[in-house]
């Protein structure tokens, strides 16, 4: 019976430690996002579309000439 009580206390301790770890990671990410400069926000907002002309994925798309 006492072994089971010790396990329950250690399980609660690990649960609290995991919650504190996760909360601190999310808090740090949130803090960095809040403090981000406007230029960085604009840069990250357009990251997938960094260039206006999309780059060809296959070699045959760039060398293909219509007959």
Steps between C-alpha positions, in 0.01 A plus 500: 500500500777748583682426176192602307476830691863580420431431133199732504703782651780455250248489214355831618849645526584396143169638376564836663858507369379423146236774522754755624741402220234528229366828640849652511567401138169648380559807715847555353368465144215739577734752659729496195200540269372799697841669497560437128581805285263612225760419229529143628121462504479613136785265405339198666158588360631466143744212551335238277479757221848649523532533121231617261583241233475140624804281448447201269507171689603276209773544242269418210277797589778748433653336190178393328434685176172461313532329162 
